[in-house]
Amino acid sequence: MRKLCTVAEIREAEAAAVRAGVSLATLMRRAGEAVASVVLARWKRATPGTVLVLAGPGNNGGDGLVAAATLVKHGWHALVWGWRRTEPGDIPAEPEQTRQFHWVADDQLDAAIATADVILDAVFGIGGKPDLPEPVAAAFSSAYRARQARGVPLVAVDVPSGVDAESGAASEHAFRADVTVMLGLPKIGLYRAPALRYAGELVLEEIGLPEPPADGAGPWLVTEEDVRAWLPRREADTHKWRVGSVLVVSGAPTFYGAPRLAASAAARAGAGVVTLAVLRSLIPAIAPALPEVTYIPLPEGEVGAGARMADLVRQDLSKYRVLLVGPGLGQEPPVGEFLAHLFGLRGATRPIGFGVSASTTRSSIEPFTGQTVIDADGLNWLSTQPQWWESLRQAQLILTPHPGELARLLQTDTATLLGDPWQHAREAAQRFGQHVLFKYGHATVACPDGRLLLAPQVLPALATAGTGDVLAGITAGLYCQGLEPDKAAAAAVWVGNAAAQRAISRHGTLSLVASDLVAELSGTLADLYEPSW
């Protein structure tokens, strides 16, 4: 995992690199070349294009100019608009390349933007603040209009100008990047709102900075290397039940897509067995699309249906390693009765939990102790139960709330929660003694020990119905394979993130639907998992 760094930590890392013998010129050269390599890889062209660099007076401007010089070396034409900068200055680039820069005056900027194939923002770096000079704000507005009209890619060098790299504060006129090439270390502010609205895709490029000293809390960025290490190896003589099993309790007459998405995601994430406990009337609509899933038909429309549903689920509960409760469950009266009996809250009459027989007598009631992912309406019900976490202290839960659900669990309002979302997620995990996968911005796993583990990207395409059901299913599918709850949840946010990026590349942002994520899980995991395993 990579620690998200403060500005002070980044400056100390730069100083440490210099003390170790790496010159500032070398760091700038590596930074500029890294930015240029991203441009060349992302926007391949039959013939070299034109880059427009918006360059500031400091080191960030130098990084941008080195990138321009590198692109010139590859045949590109470089235009430069300088903010308080009229020449390259002392940068580690060959004069042969910098002499080919065409410097653009203020009254020529719109014409330069009109001819640019890529626009680089290198005005302010990690020391920049949300207050932008009016000419810079105007330049950014013109660049964004070109993005809207012609699709010109906008690339921020290290940090989008107008964004605070530590607090995440941002000017409404900040540079709105498609890609931010973060240099050396991940900047904590870019993972916070509102800065994350301007950063676009975050691409971290190494330039030789040492990692800062690790502390336990983080926040930490989950990496591909982490997930590769966490995925279990399947032994040659294993079988489906040993791999891991998931029982999904889901589905109301108005939400029968949710169980389908959750169950299919759990299966694609690697669960050996997935069983769906759902109202019997929904099975004919779901089963044709999920031939690999087995079913527990649940009663409906009868007196005491909730308790009867819980009895049916409990009869088979000991067979399953992980229970997933909540996607599309609804909030009709039988649901509350069902969950109360299932989890042993509000006067349930029999003990429950994995491995506990349904025939156990009423005199030996024990609290629920199973491994469970609770999502959606399961969380809404849980928020109505006073001190529920005390009764479920021995259970191993992963809660997967969005902001409204987390606000209800914490008995606060959504606006207050979003004022400091990381702190509220951490507060929930510590108060409840359970892991919380918070679906907001960079999806965040908050652990009872105070750690925060973040997804690498924030993807607006996921703002569509059903993606939360898919994430819950991925989480359960990984959890049942023996991962600890923090690793299961963190791997789920990474895998879901990667699958979403693959789906976006096929379908775009506006057309993505939740089932597209399920379709991309196999390719995502195939890239991670060694066939010999």
N, C-alpha and C positions, 0 to 999 in steps of 0.2 A: 504494500500500500504506500501511497505517496502522501506526505503531510501537506496540507494546504498552508501556505506560508504568509506571514505578515510582511509588510514592507521592511521592517527592521531585520527580520530573518533573511530576507533576500539581500539586503545590503551587506549584512555580515557574511553571507555565503560568497558574495563577490569579493569582499576583502580577504576572505580565507583563500579563495582561488589565487588572488594576487600574491598573498604571502607564500603560497605553495609554488610560485614561479610562473603563473599564467598571467601575462600582461593584459591590461585593459584593451589594448589594440587587438589582441588575439580573441578576447571575448566578443568584441564588436564584430570582428571578421566572421567568427563562427555564427553569431546571431544573424547577420545579414545574409550569409550563405544559406542558413537554415530557412529563412523567410523565402528566399528566391527558390529554394528547392521545392517548397510547398506550392508556390505559384506554378512552377514548371510541371509538377506532378499532377496538380488538380486541373489545370486549364491548358491541356495539351493542344497544340495548334499545328496546322500543316505548315504555316510560315510564322516566324517570330512576330509577336505583337507589340503593342505600345503600353508601357506602364506609366502611370502618373503617380508620383510620390508627393504626398503632402508632408513636408519635413519641418520639424521644429528645431529649436536652437541647441538642444541637448544631445545626450547620448542616444535617445530614442530616434531622433532625427538622423544621427550617424548610422544607426542600424538600418534604417530605411534606405539611406543612400548607398550603403554597401550592398544591400539587396538589389538596388537599381543597377549598380556597377556589375554585379554578377549576372543580371539579366542581359545587360549590354554585351557581356562576353558571350552570351548565347544568341546574340543577334537581335535582341530586342531594342526598340527605341525607347529612351527614357525622358520623360518630361518631369520637371521638378518645380513645385510651387513651395516657396519657403515662407514660413512664419518666423520673422526675425532671423532669417538666414538667407544669405545671398551667394554663398559659395559652399563647396563641399567641406572645407576645413580640413583638419588633421584626422582623416579617416583611413583605415587600412584597405585602400583600394588603389588600383593602378591608375596613374594619370591618363593612360591611353583610354580607359573606360570613362573616367569622370569628365574628360574633355568632351565627350559626346553627349553629356547631359544638356538638355534644352531647358533653360530656366524660364519660368512662366511668370509674367507680371500679373498683378491683381486683375487688370482689365482683360487679360487673356485667359483667365482661369476657366470660364464657361466653355470657351472654344476648345481648350485642352481636355476638359472632361468629356466633351462630345466626341473626341477621337480616341479616348483611352479604352483599352481592352481589360485592364485591371487597375484598380485604384488602391494604393497603399496609404494607410494612416500611420504616420510616424511623427506626429506633432508633439505629444506629451507621453511620457512613460509612467513608471510607477510612482513618481512624485506628483503626477497630475491631479487636479482637483475638479469637481463638477462645474466650477465657474469657467466658462469659455469666453475668450475675446470674441467680439462680434464678427470680425472678419473670418475667424476660424469656424464659428458656428455657421456662417453663411456658406463657406466652402463645403462643409459637411452636408448642408441641405442640398446644395447643387449636386454633390456626389450621389446622395440618396435618390434624387429625382432621376438621375441617369440609371441608377439601379432599377427603379420602377419602370422606366421607359424602355431601356435597352437590355436589361439584365446584366449590367456591368458588375463583376464581382468586386466586393468591398472587403479588403483584408486589413485587419489591425495588427500592427507590430507590437507584440507583447501585451499591450493593454489598449482598449479603445480610448481615444482621447475624450475627456469629459467624464471619465469614470474614476472613482476612487478605488485603487487597487486593494485597499484594506477594508474599508467600511461597506463597499458596494454602492455607495451613493452615486447618483448619476444625473447629469444635466439632461433636460429634455432634448437638447440639441447635440448630445453626444454622438460620436461616430457610430453608426449602426452597421456593424460588421456582419458579413456572411461567415467569415472565419477569423478567429483571433489566434495568431501563432504565438503562444506563450513560450518564453525563452528561459530555459534552465530549470525553473521551479514553478509550480502552480500557485497562482496568486489567489488568496482567500476571497478577496472582494469580488472576483469575477463569478463566483459561485453563489453570490447573494443577490437578492432583488434590491433595487431595480437593475443593477449592473448586468445581470444575466440576460436582460432583454436586449442588450446592445452587443453582447460578445459573440453571438452566433455559435458556430461549432468551435470548440476549444481543441487546438492541436498543440500538444506539448513537445517541444524540440529541445534536445539536450545540447548544452554548450560547454559542459565541464564544470558546473557549479556543484559543490558538495551539498549533500542533504543536511538540513539543520538537525540539531539534537531532537530526538523523538520524545514526545510526551504522550501519555496514555490517551488523552481525550481527543486529540486531533483538532478539527475534523480531518479525516483521512479520505483519500481518493482511492476507490477500488480499481484495480488494474487487471488487465488480461492475464498477467502472470499470476496474480492471486487466484483467479478463478481456475486456471489450469491446475494449480497446486491443490485446490480444494476438492475438485471433482474426484469421486472415488474410482478406484480401479475395480473392474469386475473380474472376479476369479473365473477360471475356466469351468469349474464345476458348480457355479452358482445357479439359481433358479429364480423365477419371478417373485416369489414371496420373500426370498432373502434379499433381492435387489432393493425392495421397498414397496410398500403398499399405501394407497391413499383412499380414504373414504370421504367423498364430497357430499355434504348436505346442503342442498341448494334448490332454488326454483320455486316460483309462484306462477299462477296462470298467466300473469302479465309479464313475467320475466324468464320465460323458458330458454332464452338464448344464453343467459348467464351460466347455468349449469353446463351447457354444451361447451362454452368457451373455457370455463375453468377446468373441466374434466379433460378436454383435449389438450390443454396446455400442460397439465400435470403429466399426462402420458408422454407428450413430446419432450418434456424435460427429463424423462428417464425413469419414471415410476414403473415398477414391474407389473403392478396391478392397480387399476383405478376402478372403484365402484361408486356409483352415483345413487344416493338416497334421495328420491324425488317423488312428488305426488304421482300416483299411478296413472292419472289421466294425461300426464305430460310425456310419458315414456314413448308412446307411438310417434310423437313429433320429434323426439331427440334421438332415439335409438338408430334409425337409418343412417344418421351422420356419424355415429360413434360405434362402429361394430366391435371395437376392442374393449369397450367398457361394459361392466356388469352392473346390475341394478338391484336396489332394494325398493320395491314399490311401497309408497307411504299412503296411508288412508287420508280421506278428506271428506268433508261434509257429514261428519258424524259427531255425536256428543263425546267429549273427551278425546278428540282426535289428536291433540297435542301430546297428551300423555302416551297415547297408543303409538304415535310416531316415535317418541323417545324410547319406548320399550323395544320397538323393532330395530332401531339403530343400535341400542345397547346389546342386543342379542349377538350381534356380529362384531362389536367394537374391538374385542380382544384380538381379532385377526389383523387389524390394520395398525401400521406404525404411526401414521399421521392422519388427523382429522382436519378437513377444511370445511368451515361453517360460514355461511352468510351470503355468498353471491346470489342475488336475485331471490332471496328467501321471502321478502315481503315483510309487512308489519301487521298482518291480520291477527286477531286475538289468538288463534291456535298456535301461532309462532312463538309468542311469549311463553305460553304454557309448555310447549315443546322444549324450548331452550332452558327454561327453569328446571325441567326434569332431566334434561341431558347433562347440564353442568352442575346439578345439585344445589342450585340456589333457590331461595324463597320456598323452602319447605318441600323439596324433593324427598320422596319416601324411600329411595333405595340408593346404595352407593353406586358410583359410576367411575369410569376410568378404564384405560386399556388393561386388559388382563383381569378385570373384575367381573365375576359371574353375575348374570341377571337374576340368579336365584338366591343371591345373598340376602340374609334376613334384614328387616328394617332396623334391628337393634345395632347393626355394625356399619352405619353410614360413614363413608369416608369421602373426603373431598376429591374432586376430579383431578387426576394427575397426568393426563395424557399430553402428547405432543400435538399441538393444534395451531392452525392458521385461522384467525378470525377476521372476517372481512365484512364490509357493507352492512346489511341489516343485522348481522351478528353483533357488530359494534354498536349499532343504534340501540339494540336491546340492552347490551352490556352497560351502556351509559345510564340506563334507568335503574340499575341495581346498586344500592348503597354499599360501599366498601366491598365491592365484588372481588377486588384483588386480594383481600385477606382470605377469602374462601378458596381462591384458586392459586394461592401462593406456591403450592407444590407442582402445579402444572407448568409445562414449558410452552408458552404461548408466543406466537408472532402476530401482532396486531397490525393491520394494514390500512390505516385511516387516510382519507383525504382531509383537507383543512376543516371542513364542517364537522366531520366525524370526530376528529381529534379535539376540536373545541368543545363538543358535547361531552366527550370523555373527561376533559379537564374542567368542565363546568365554567367555561369562559365563552367569549364571543370570538367570531372568526377574525374580526379586525384586530383585536388585541393579540390573538395568536400569531397573525402574520406580521405583527410588528417585530417579532423575534422568533421566527419559526424553529430555528435550530434549538434555541433554549427551551422552547415549549415541548419539542419532541424529546429532548433529553430529560426534562422534568417528568414527562409521562412515563418514560422507561424506568426512571429511578423510583417514582412513586408507586408504580404498579409492580415493579420487580420483574418486568417482562420486556421482550424486544419489540420495538415499534418501527415498522417500515412506513415512513411518512411520505405520501404521494403528493409532493409539491416541489416545483422547481427541479433541482437535482434531487431525485428521489433519495431519501436519507434513512439509513438504519441507525436508530438510537438504541444503545445498549444500556442495561442497568448499571454497568460500571462507569458510565459517562461518555463512552466513546461514540463518535459519530462517523459513519461510513457512507460515502457519497457515490452516486452514479456519475459516470464521467461526462455525460451530456444532459442538457435539458432540451426536450424535443416537443415543440408545440403541436406536432402532428398527433401526439398521444391524447390531445383534448377531444376525444370522441368516445362514444358509449362503448363499454365492454372491455376497454384496455385494462381497467382495474381488475376485472374478473380474470383476464389472462395472467396478469402479474401474480395474483393470488394462487392461480394454478401452478405457475412456474415455481413459486416459493414452496408450495406443498410438495411438488414433484422432486425438488432438490432436497428438501428437508427429510423426506422419507428414505433417502439413500444414505442416511447416516451422518450428514453434515450437522455440526452444531448450529443452534438457531441463528447466531450472528453471521456465520459463514453462509448458511442457507439463504438468509434474507439478502445479504450483500451480493452473493453470486446471482440471485434472482434479479436484482436491479441492474447488474452489469449485463447479464444475458438478455433481459428484456430490452435494455437500451440498445444493445448490438443488433438484436432482431428488428427493432424498430428502424434503425438506420438502414438495414438491408431493405426493409419494406418501403421506406421513403424513396430509396434509389429506384425502386420499381414503379411505385404508384404516386409519388409526390406527397406533399403535405396535406393538401385539401381532400384528396381522395382516399387516404388511408382509412381502413376500418379494422376493427379489433381482430377479425379472423386472419387478416394479412400478417399479423404478428405470429400467430400460431403457425402459419405456413412457413415462416422464416426461421422457426426455432431449430428445425433439423439442420439447416445449413450453418447456423450459428454454432451449434454444438459440435457439428462435424469438424469445423475449423479449430475447435478447442481440444477435442478429445482424440487421443491417439488410437487408430484402429486396432492396434495390438492390445490395447487395454480391454 
